[in-house]
Amino acid sequence: MTTHERWMTLALKEAQTAFSKDEVPVGAVIVHGGVVVGRGYNQIEMMNDPTAHAEMIALTAASSHLNSKWLKGCTLYVTLEPCPMCAGAVVLARIPTIVFGCYDPKMGACGTLYSITEDKRLNHRAHTIGGVRDAECGELIKEFFRKKRKRSS
């Protein structure tokens, strides 16, 4: 197992927590110097807040932990390709590397629909690696929506 795959395991645990709370199962961890400094899972329904994405919660936690708005030297691991809001937050936080699990054909802003994290017009770019543990990350989201559809029928 690669280093990225190992850290993605922790992001998947966060996604499982979201799943258990009936939230879209996306999880994120931020690593600095081999230590998790921020973690989060989707809490949109729980907080009644459209910005309560896993990445946003992890960014806030990491900034608090490191006492810095800049998250230089950090890597963000997230189970789903970030949306435009989260990709923009990664740029604003100056995170140098982002690693995500499955691609998001509807909202993906790290290569699928947009490439915000690598846009040369912006003042910061994040090296972006997609598809790490893609099948596991994608299956968790598919299972969540299968269960949702079953309940509503």
N, C-alpha and C positions, 0 to 999 in steps of 0.2 A: 504494500500500500504506500502510495506517495505521501509526501507531507501535505499537499493540498487535499488529498482524499481523507487523511486523518482529521484535519481541521473541519472539513465538510461534514464529518460524522457529528461533530458538536452542533453545527448549524442544523443538521437533520433532527437532532434531539430537540432543539428549539421549535422546529416545525411540527414535531410530534406533539409538543405542548399546545401549540396553536390548534392542531387537529382535535385534541381532547377537549378544548374549550369552544369548539364549534366555530373556529376562525379559519379562514383560508390558510392552509398549512405552509407558511413561509417562515423560515428561521434564519437568523444571521448571528455571526460572531465576528468580533474584530480582535486581531492578534497583533501584539507589539512585543518584540524581543522574546518570542516563544511563549508569551503569556496572554491569556484572554483578558482583554481590558474592557470589553463591552459585549453584550449579548442582547438579543431581542427576538420576539416572535410577533406576528401580526396580532394586533389588539383593536382593530377597527370597530368591530361590533361591541366589544366589551367597554371601550372608552367612548363609543359613539363619536369617533374622530376619524375623518377620512385620511388624515396624515399619519395615523398610528401604524405605519408599516414596520416590519421587522428591522429594516435597515435604519430607519429614522430613530427607533428606540435604541438600537445598538450604537449609533453615532452619538446620541446624547449621553449614553452611559460611558462610552469611551472618552469623550471630551471631559466629562466630570472626573473620571478616574485619572486621566493624564493632566487635568487642570489646564487644558489647552483647546482652543477652537481649531487648531491645525492638528491633524492626525498623521503627521509625517512619520514615516517608518512603520506604518500600520498596514495590515492587509485585511480587507473585508471579505468574509466568506458568506455567501447567501445562497439559499437553495433554489431561488428563481431569479432569472435575469431581472435586474432592477428596472422599474418604470422611469419615466422622465423626471418625476419629482425626486426619487431616490438617487438616480444617476447625477442629477444636478447637485444634490447634497454631498455626494462623494467628491465632486469637483470642488465645491466650496470648502470642504474639510481638508482638501489637499492629500487625500489618501493616495498613495502611489500605486497600489495594486488592488484589484478586485477580482475575486474568483467566484463564479456562480455555477449552479448546478444545471437546471434545465432552462432552455430557451423559452421566451414568452412571445408567441406569435401575435398577440393582441396588444401588448403594452411594452415590449422589450426595447429598452433604450441604450443597450450596451452592444449593439451590433445587429439586432434583428430588424427593428423599424427605424431606429436612430442609432447614432454612435456618439452619444453625448460625452462619454468618458474618454473618448479619444479624438474629440473634435479639436483640430488645430487652431480654430478661431478663438477658443477659450483660453484663459490664462493658466490653466492647469489641465493635465491629462493624467488618467490612471491607466496603467497597463492592465488590460482586461483579458481574462482567461475564462472561457465558457465551456460548458459540457462536462464539468467534473462531477462524477456520480450522477450524471444526467438521468439515467433510467430510474434510479431510486427516488430522486427528487421529483421527477415527473409522475411516477406512479402514486406517490402520496397525494399529490394534487388531484390526479384523476380519481382516486378512491374517494376523496372528500366530496367531489362533485357527483360521483355515482350515488353516494349515500344521500346527498341533498336531493337529487332527482327522485330517488326511491321514496323519500319522506313526503315529497310534494305530490306524488301520484296516487 
